[in-house]
Amino acid sequence: MNVSRSKLFYRIKEIMGMSPNDLIRRYRLETAAQMLRQGKSSVSEVAYSVGISSLSYFSKAFKQQFGILPKDAARK
């Protein structure tokens, strides 16, 4: 596959409507939301398991994506 990194990023954004970084973040947060709804893990365990090591960043990104805090998603 003879494609430069910048060209690949451009094509992904063109096709998906978001950057690869945003796409990965969205996937991680969607996975985290599913895990929190199952109620088997704490918020910090979920954040770590989806590859986010900063709990404050996780909470901020989660609220931005879903409009609620992770701890509230775990209660539902």
C-alpha positions as CSV (number, residue, x, y, z in Angstrom):
1,M,0.0,0.0,0.0
2,N,2.0,3.0,-1.3
3,V,0.1,5.8,0.4
4,S,1.6,8.6,2.5
5,R,0.4,9.1,6.1
6,S,-1.1,12.5,5.3
7,K,-2.9,11.2,2.2
8,L,-4.3,8.3,4.3
9,F,-5.5,10.7,7.0
10,Y,-7.1,12.9,4.3
11,R,-8.9,10.0,2.7
12,I,-10.2,8.7,6.1
13,K,-11.5,12.2,7.0
14,E,-13.1,12.5,3.5
15,I,-14.9,9.1,3.8
16,M,-15.8,9.1,7.5
17,G,-16.3,12.8,8.1
18,M,-13.9,12.9,11.0
19,S,-10.2,12.5,11.5
20,P,-8.6,9.2,12.4
21,N,-8.0,10.5,15.9
22,D,-11.6,11.5,16.4
23,L,-12.7,8.1,15.0
24,I,-10.5,6.2,17.5
25,R,-11.7,8.4,20.4
26,R,-15.3,7.8,19.4
27,Y,-14.8,4.1,19.2
28,R,-13.1,4.0,22.6
29,L,-15.9,6.1,24.2
30,E,-18.6,3.9,22.6
31,T,-16.9,0.8,24.0
32,A,-16.6,2.5,27.4
33,A,-20.3,3.4,27.5
34,Q,-21.2,-0.2,26.8
35,M,-18.9,-1.4,29.6
36,L,-20.4,1.1,32.0
37,R,-23.9,0.1,31.2
38,Q,-23.0,-3.5,32.0
39,G,-22.0,-2.3,35.5
40,K,-19.2,-4.8,36.1
41,S,-16.3,-2.4,36.2
42,S,-15.6,1.0,37.9
43,V,-15.2,4.1,35.8
44,S,-11.4,4.1,36.3
45,E,-11.2,0.4,35.2
46,V,-13.3,1.1,32.1
47,A,-11.2,4.2,31.2
48,Y,-8.0,2.2,31.5
49,S,-9.3,-0.8,29.6
50,V,-10.2,1.4,26.6
51,G,-6.8,2.9,26.6
52,I,-7.3,6.2,28.3
53,S,-5.0,6.6,31.3
54,S,-6.2,10.0,32.5
55,L,-9.5,9.8,34.4
56,S,-10.1,13.6,34.1
57,Y,-9.6,13.4,30.3
58,F,-11.9,10.4,30.1
59,S,-14.7,12.2,32.1
60,K,-14.4,15.3,30.0
61,A,-14.4,13.4,26.7
62,F,-17.2,11.2,27.8
63,K,-19.4,14.1,28.8
64,Q,-18.6,15.9,25.6
65,Q,-19.6,12.8,23.6
66,F,-22.7,11.7,25.5
67,G,-23.8,14.7,27.6
68,I,-23.5,12.9,30.9
69,L,-20.6,11.9,33.2
70,P,-19.3,8.4,33.1
71,K,-20.5,7.8,36.7
72,D,-24.0,8.7,35.7
73,A,-23.9,6.3,32.7
74,A,-22.8,3.5,35.1
75,R,-26.0,4.1,37.2
76,K,-28.4,3.8,34.2
